[in-house]
Amino acid sequence: MCGYTGFTNHIDNSNRVIEDMMDQIRHRGPDAAGRYVDADIALGHRRLSIIDITEQGDQPIYNEDRTKVLVFNGEIYNYQDIRKELLAAGHVFRTQTDSEVLIHGYEEYGPELLPRLRGMFSFVIWDTVKKELFGARDFFGIKPLYYATMGESFLFGSEIKSFLVHPHFKKELNETALENYLTFQYSPTEETFFKNVYKLPAAHYFTYANGKLTTRRYWEVKFDADNKPQLEDWVNEISDIFHNSVQAHKIADVEVGSFLSSGVDSSYVAAIADVDKTFTVGFGEDERYNEIGWAKNFSKAIGKENYSKVITPEEYWAKLPKIQYHMDEPLADPAAIALYFVCELAAKQLKVVLSGEGADEIFGGYNVYSEPNSTAYDKLPRGLRRGIGAIAGKLPAKRGVNFFVRKGKDLEERFIGNAYMFTPEERNALLKAPGKAPDPTVITKPFYDKVKDQDEVTKMQYLDLHLWMTGDILLKADKMSMANSLELRVPFLDKEVMGVAERIPTRYRVTRTESTDAHTPYITKYAMRLAAKRDTPPQTAKTAAKKKLGFPVPIRVWLKEDTYFNLVKDRFTSPAAEQFFHTEKLVSLLEDHRAGKADNSRKIWTVFMFLVWYGVYFENGVKE
């Protein structure tokens, strides 16, 4: 795991500039640094040594005649198999790294190398002969790759913050991204919060030559249910492939640990990974916000040592500017801060940790996936439901009324992913200069179009795989782990595991059974839960059945306390807030929440996190 940065176009002080850019991402790789500079390009790399931890493994990595140069972030879990193929084809290796497999593999196969890989990756290769830059991002978007054209320079790298010190970089806020963020709670498009800075989408590669950028997709998720196998067959197949994935994800020359909550995903990983250490954080003593007790009992049952930390409110709030600095773009997920603390805890013990991200998206684990046709009301004719919904939409918003409004809309209208903060109407009323961003359905439509013939559960999963998971879940996983110089690996997000998951019929992903039979008590992630239950100790069976909590954080409680209420109110009435928002509406959201008139905590947090981020990047000189 590492970080890299670079730029094309020669400037007089390229060596100093690339060093400055590398310094901005030192946290991603404190073990070693390397650079390559010629008349056309500058490449910089920071290394966190995991495989072949000798100096031979330092980057940049070259091919035999040094006509190609690589910088790479991630891990290739099947690199040894590909290495054997390349050796047989006559390639000469000088290291034992997975990095070198990429550069020789690209020599041999070109872009066709990418579908052969198994792992998480973001890398670029400079061809010194063709004067061409090739870059790629992994199948799910686990590792980031940003790029920007600034003047005559093309910038690229693992984090946007490395761009800011380049003399051609022009720092401007992208207000369209702000509008989208207010609805999604993260940046959902290829655009970022910085004008003219973009994210390469997952499962894409680019080529850049003669000032022209071309991007292409090289892999896609394709749900295609196979109704022939029985439930038990799917349980067996999930168990087999997940064991295989976990073992592949343990490949390292350093110790590997595991995160652990009370949920089935991380518990399943920890149970079969056979690591020595697990890591957990929580808040206070309330079990709604503290999973440490569950995690310690589970760790004891599997014979492992659990390290835990109770996060105080003071610690949590004090870290907010640091978290938003490392995130590069604002993210309104309260779990991101908790994730920072568990990464910090683990990093004191080791360099690599396994985690359970991705299971919900690929196996159907979110509670909202059980919503389609979940009530008798759903059986009413569509036209009748839409008519009732239209009438209900004109009434004051209340829980019962909102049910009819929501049920009166088609899935494509009502579901934009796991978070829906402000509707277009709400954000337009909140912002002083609204109207630049499209309706959220414009953003989601291309994804819905690709699965238009699938059932509603599959459509929801597909959307979350491409928006929510990449824009929120994996963003915070990468940025919070790397902020602590920790490599986070996600064995559920493996293309071989996905190859099984995309064939599982919906009834085995999300089932509505209410049977009291102990073998079939679950609704979401049905087949995967059964595999986890079978593969974990009998005394931990409750974990497999436990309702999904996510990463619970008591934000809604804290916002009613004087200290944090006043802290947020001060920021909501600051000059920065007044620049973008009708501040009286922000204060009203906050006061209504405190008075118990509505739970506005998620909306308040969304705006507040933007203002914290804005303070770091546009008011305070961009510093950690």
N, C-alpha and C positions, 0 to 999 in steps of 0.2 A: 504494500500500500504506500502510495507516495502522492506527490503533486508535481505538476509541471506548468510551465508558462512559456510564452514565446511570441515572436513577431517576425513578419517578413518586412522587406525593404530596409536597406542599409541606412543607418543614421550614424553620425560622427562618433557618438559615444555609446555604441551598442553594448560593449562589455560592461560598462558601468550600469546602464539601464537594465540589462537582463539580470544583473546581480541584485539591483533594487527590487525588481519584480519577484525574484526568487525569495527575497527576504520577507515579502508580504505573506508567503505561504510556508514559512519555515515550520509551522506547527504540523503540517502534513508530513514532513520528513525531516526530523531532527538528526538522523544518523549520518547523513552524507549529502553532499551537494555536487552537482556537475553541470557543465554548460558546453554548448557548441555554438560558435559564432563564425560566420563567413560573410562574404559581401552581400548575400541575399537574405539571410535569416539569422535569428538568434534563438536558441533553445536553452531553457533552464529547467533543472530538475532538483527536487528535494526528496530524499529517500528515507523511508521507514523500512529497515531491513527485516525481511520475513523469510524469503527463500534465497539460498546461497548468500549468507550474510557476510561473506568476505568482500573485500574491496573490488574483487573481480566483477561483482554484481552491480556495482555502481553504474548509474546512467549519466549521459546518453550511452546507448548500446549501438554498435556498428555491425554491418555485414562484413564479409571477408575482405572486400577491396575498399571498404569505407566510403562507398558511393551512396549508401543509405544510412540515415541516422534516426534513432528511435528514442522517444521519451514516452513513458507508460505509467499509468496509475491503475492498480487493480491486481487481480490474481487469475491465472488460467489454470483450472484444475485438471485438465487433461493434457497439460503441456508435455508430459513424458511420452505419451503415445504419439503426439504430433512430432516430437523431437526424433523419435525412432524413424518415422517416415522420411523426415528431412535428411537425417544422416544417411539413410539408404539412397536418397536422391543425390548425395554427394556434397551436401552442405557441411561446412566446418564450424564447430562451436568452440568458443573459448571460455564459456561459463556454464554453470548448472542452473541458470535462472529460467523462469518462464518468460521473462522479457525477451530473451534472445530468440525464443521460438517464434515470436511475433514478427521479428524483422526478417528472419529466414523464410518463415511461412508466407510473408507478403511477397518476397522475391519469387517464391515457387508458385503461388496460387493467385496472387493479386487480391482483389476484394473477395474472391471466392474463399479465402481463408476464413472469413468471419463466421459463416454458418458452421464451420468445423470446430469452432472454439466452444469450450464449456467454462464459463466463468463470469466475472464482473470486470469490466475494463473500459478504459478511455485512453486512447493513445494517438500520437501523430508520428508519421514517418516522413522525413524530408529526403527527396531524391535529388542528389547534388548534380546529376547529369541532366535530367529532364526539367529541373527547377520546378518541381511539383511537390505539393504538400498533400499528404493523405491522412485523414483523421477518422476515427470511428468511436462509437459509443455502444455499450453492451445491450443485450436483448431487452432488458427491462428498464434501463436507465438508472442502474444502481450507482454508477460512477458518473460524475458530471463532466461536461465539455462545453465551455462557453467560447464565443467568438465575436469579433467586432471589426468592422472596417472603419478606421479613423484616419482621415487624410489619405496618404499613400501607404499606410501601414495596415496589415491584417494581423490582428491580435488573437491569441487563442490560449486556452489554459483551463486548469481545474477550478479556479475561483476568480470571480470578477475583480476582487480587490487587487489582484496583481496587475490589472490593466491600469489602475488609477495613477500609477507613478510613471507611466509611459508619456513622453512629451507630446505625443499626438492625441492622447486621449482627451476627449471633451466630456466632462461630467454634467449630464442633464437628466432631470427626472422625467420619466415616461409616465405622464398622467393617465394615459389609457390603461397602463398596467395597474395603476391605483384603483381605477373603477372596477376592473375585472377582479382584483384582489378583494375588494369590499364584498363581492358576491361569493367568491369561491373560498376565501380565507388564505389563498396562496396564489401565485402567478400561474395561470393555467395554459398560457400559449407559449409559443417559441420566443416571444418578446420577453424582455426582463424589465425591471424597474429603471434601468439606465437606457436612455435612448440609443438606438443603433447597436445594442449588445443583445445577442441571441443565444439560446440554448440549442445545441444539436439534439433533435429528438432521439429517444431510445430506438435501438435497432436501425440506426442510420449511419452512413458514412459520408464523408465529403472529400472532394478534391479541389485544390486551389492552385491555379496556375495562370500566369499572365493576367493577374488581376481579376480572374473570374472564379466564382465559387459555384460548385455543383454538388447537390446533395441527393442521395438515393437511399431508399429503404432496402434492407437485405434480409429481413425476417419478420414474420407476423404471427401473432396468436390466432389460432383458428379453432374455435369451438365446433366440434363435430361429434355429437353424442353417439356412442355405440351402445345400443340397447340389448345386445346379446348377453354379455356377462351378467351374472347375478351379483347381488350386493357383496357377498363374501369374496367373490373374485376381485372386486374393486378394492376391498379392504386389504387383501393380500398384495395386490399390485401397488397400492399406495405404500404399504409397509416396506416392500422390497425396494422400490425406487427411492424412498426417503432415507432408508438406511444407507443406500449407495451414495446419495447426495451428501449426507452428513459426513460420511467418511472422506469423500472427495474434498469437502470444505475444511477438513482438519489438516490437510497437507500443509506443513510448515516446518521450519527449522527452529521455531521458538514455541513456547507454551501457548496453548489455546484454552480459553475459558468459555463460559456461557452466561448470557443474561437469563434472568428467571423472574417471572411474575407469577400470579396465581392462575393465569390462563393456560389453555391447552397448547397453544403454539410454542411458546418458549419452554414449557414443561416437556413437550414431546422432544424438542431439540436436546434439552439437557439430559433427558433420560437415556437417549440412545447414543449421545456423543461420547460418553465415558471421559469427560473432562474432570479435573480435580476441583475446580472452583466455579461457583455460581455467584451472581451479583444482583442485588435488588435494592431499590429505594422506595420510600413511601413518605407519607405526611401524617404526623400526629398519631393518634391511637384508634381513630375511627376506621373500621374495616372497609368502608366505602372508598377511602383514600390511602389505605396502607395495606399492601399485600405481603409485607415482610414475614408475618406469621405463617402464611400459606407457603411462602417460598422456603422458609427454614425447615418446615415439616417435610416438604417435598424433597429438599436436599438431603435431609437425614434419611428418608426412605430409600433414596438411590445411592446413599453412602458417599455424599460429596459435601465439601465445606462451603457454606454460604457466607458471603460478605455482604453486609447491609448498612444502609445509612438512612436515618430519618432527616428529611429536609425541613428546616424551619422556614416559616414565611419570610423572615428577614433575609435568609440566604437566597431564597428563590427570587425575591424582588430585586435584590442587589445585583443579581447576575443578568438581568434582562438586557442591559446595553451590550454586554459581552456576547450574549447569545445572538443578538441581532447583528452584531459586527461579523461574527463567524458565519451567519446564514447567508450573507451577501444580499439577499432580498428579504423583505419582511415576510414572516410566517406567523400566522395567528393561532397555531396549534399549541395550547398550553403544555402538552406533553413534551414538546421540544426541550423545555427547560429541565424537566425531570430526566429526560434522556441525557442531557449534558452531565447531570450529577452522577448518573449510574456509569457513564463513560469515564468520568473523572475517577470514580471509585475503582473501576476495573483497571485503569491505566496505571494505578499504583502497584499492581501485581503482575501484569503481563502486557503483551502487545497485540494479541488477537483474541476476539470474542465472537461467538456465534449468537445469532438472534433470530426471532421468529417472524420478522416482517414478511409480508406477501401471502401468508396462508389464507387470510380472509378473502383477498381478491381472487386467488386462483381456485380455492375450494368452496367459495360461497359462504363466508363466515359472518358477514355483517348482519346485524339484526334487521336492518331495513330490507334485506333481500327476501324476508318472509312476508313482506307487505303485499305483493301482487296477489289478487284474488284471495286475500286472507279473511274477508268478511262476507256475509251474505249480501251486503250492499253492492259488492263488486259484481254480483250476478245480474244486477239490474241492467237494462239496455243502456248502451253508451250515451245515446241522445238524451235520455232521461237524467242520467247522472250529470251530464254536462249542463243541462238546464238548471238543475238544482244547485250545481256549483256556481253558476253565474249569478243566481239570486243570492246565494250565501256570501259571495264575494263583495256584495254591496252592504253587508251588515258589519257591525263592529267586530274586530278580530277577537275571537275567543276560542278556547280549545275545541268545543263542539262544532262551532261554525267552521273552523279551519279544516276539520275532518271532511266536511262536504265540499269545501273549496278544492282540497287536494284530490279527493276522489272524483271530482268533476273534470279533472285534467288527464290527458293521456300521459303515459310514462315520459315520453320525450319532452313534454312541457313541464312536468313537475320534478323530475330527477336530474340534477346536474352533477351528482356525486354525493359523497358522504357529508359534505358541508354545504349549507345554503345560508349565508349570513344575511345580506341585504338584497332584496329584490331590486330590479332596475328602477322601479318607482321610488323605493326607499333611498337608494343611493343617490338618485337625481335630486331628491329633496334635501339630502344631507350635504351634498357638494355645492360649492359656490360656482364651479364651472363644469357642469356635467355634460354628457352627450358624446364623448369621443369614443367610448367603448361600445361594442355591439351587444345586443341582447345575449344573455348566456346561452340560449338555445342555438345561436349561430356558431358558438364555439363547440358545443356538443354534437351538432348535427353530423359532421363528417364521420364521427365514431359510430353514431347510431346508424348511419347509412350502411356501414360495413357489416352490421349484424341485423339488418332490417327483417330478415326472415327467421330470426331466433326468438325464443320465448323471453319474457320480460326479465326474469332473473339473470339470464345470460347477457342480456343487453346491459343490465346494471353492472354486472361484473366487468364486462368489456370496457365500459366507460371508466370505471374506477381504475382498472389496470393501466389505462392510458393517461388519465388526468390526476385523480386523487393520489394514487400510489406514487407516481413519479414526482408530482408537484409538491406533495406534502410528506408522505411516509418516507420515501427514499431521500428526499432533500435533507430532512432533519437527521436521518440515520448517517448519511455521509458527513454532513457538516459538524454535527455534535461529536461524533467519534473522532474525526480528524482534528478538531479543535483540541483534543486531548492526546493527539499522536497515538491513536488506537485504531486498529483495523477491525471493522465490523463486517462479518460475513453472514449471508442470508441464505441458508440451504433450501428454503422453500422456493426461492426465486432462482431456480435452476431449469434450464430449458428441457432437461429430461423429465423432471417432475412436472413441468407444464405440459409435456407431451402426454402424460397420463391424465392430468387434471382436465384438459380440454376435451377428453373423450368420455368423461363421466356424465351420465344422464342427469338432468336437473333434479330429478326426484331423489338422487343420492347425494346431491350437493346441498339442496335446500328442500327439506321434507316437512310436510304439515302434519305428520303423524302425531297423535296424542296418546299413543299406546303406553300402557303402564308396564309393558314388557321391558325388563332391565336391558335387553339387547338393543332396543330401539326407542330411547327416550328423547332423542335430540331433534332439533329443527335445522339449525345452520351447520355448515361444514360436516354434514352427517356422516359420510363415509370416512372422512379423515379423522373425525372424533372416534369412530369405532376402531380405526387403526391405532390411534394413540392410546386408547383404553387397553387394547390388547398388548401393546408394546411397552407399557409402563407398569410399575409394581401395583398389585391389587389394592394396597392401602392408599393409593393416590387416585383411585377411580373417580372421586368427586371432581377432580381437576378437569377431566375430559368432558364432564357434563356442565361445568360452570358457565353461566351466562357471560358473554363478552363484556368486559369493562373498559377496554382500551388501556390508557395510562392515566388513571383518575387523578385529577388535580382539583383542589377545593377553591377554584377561582370565584365561583358564585358566592361562597361564604366570605372570602376575604374582601370582596368588593363592598360588602355591607359594613365592614369595620372602619372606624374613623381614619386610621392611619392610611389605609390603602384607598379608601374612598377619596380622601383629600389629595393624595398623591396623583390619582388619575384625574380628578377634577382640575387640579393645577395644570396638568398637561393639556386637558381639553380646552382650557381657556388661554393657552399660551399663544404667542405670535405665530408659531408654526401651525398650530391648529386653525387659527383665524385665516391663515393664508389659503387653506383648502376647504374648510368646513363652515357651516353655519353652527357656531359653537353652542348657541343656546339649545340646539337640537341634541348635541352630544351630551350636554349637562342634563337635559331632560331624560335621556336614556339612562343615565347613571342614577339620577334621583328616583325614577320610577322603579329601577331594580332594587335600590335600597329600601324603598317603601313597600316592596312586595307586590307591586302592581303587575309586574311581568319579570320573567327571567331573561334579562337582557345581557347576561354575562358574556356570551360568545360574541355578540355584536360589539359590546364595549371593548372586549379584548382585541378584536380585529382592528378597530381604529387605534387603540392604544399602542399596539405593537407596530403599526405603521409609524406612529409619531416617535416611538423610541428609536426605530430604525432610521428615520429621517434625521433625528438628532445626531446619531452617530455619523452618518454619511454626508449630511449636508449642513449641519450646524457646528459640529465639534471637531472638524478637521480630520475625520476618519482615523480613529485610533481605537485600539482594543480596550 
